[in-house]
Amino acid sequence: MSKISFDLLPVEKKPSRRYRKGSKYDPILDKFLEGKDKLVTVEVAGRDGNYVRTQLKKRIDARDLKIDVSVVNNKVYLEK
């Protein structure tokens, strides 16, 4: 059996997890908020409607926005 070289270093506490400050889905939400339409559909190339809804919902919750997101017939809807 071969030996490996290693060190064990004591620490006081684990660092907090670093979260991404933004998302590639933020521009969608920003543009919707800037617009005057109360209801729009969102199409993201190469992505399933349910996946897009999930990602948008995460950003809406993280930013504490007053936007509803839903999927009907695989189309994503944003509503103010």
N, C-alpha and C positions, 0 to 999 in steps of 0.2 A: 504494500500500500504506500502511495506517495504522500509526502507531507505538503501542507499548504502553509503559507505565511499569512498571518492576520493579526489585527489589533482590536482590542475591546476598549472603547473610550466611554467613561461615565458622562452622563448628561443630566441636567436638572429636570427638563421636560421636553416633550416632543414639540416641534414647531407646528403652528397652525397650518392647515391646508391652504394653499393658495388657489383662489378661484379666478377664472378668467373674468376680466372686467367688462368685456363686451361680447357680442356674438355676431355672427354673420347674418343673423335674423333681425338684429336691431334696426337696420335701415328699412326693412319692411314696415315695422311698427312705427318708426319715425315718420315715414312718408304718409302712412295712413292717418296719423295724428295731425299732420300738417294739412291734409286734405279736408274738403268739406263734406265728402260722402259719408253717410252713416252706415252703409253696408257695402262691402266689396268682396270679391273673390280673390284668392291668392293662388298663383300657379308658380311652382318652383320646379324647374326642369330636372327630370331624373329622380324626383322624390315622390313617394306615396303621400296622399292627403293626410292619412293618420299620423305619419311621421312628422310632417310639417306642422300639424296641429300641436303635437306634443312639444316640439321645439319652441314654437311660438308661445305656448302656454307657460313653459318654463321661464321665458323671458318676461312675459306679462306679469307673472307672479314675482319674479326677482325685482322688477322695476315698479311694482305696485301700481300698475296701470288699470284704468277702468275700461277695459276692452274685453268683449266676449269673442271667443274663437270656437268654431264648430266645423264639423265635416258632414256634408250631405252628398251622397252619391260620389264619393271620393273627391269632392271639391271643398276647399277650405274657405270659410267665410269669416271675415272680421266685422264686428259690429260695435258701434259706439253706444 
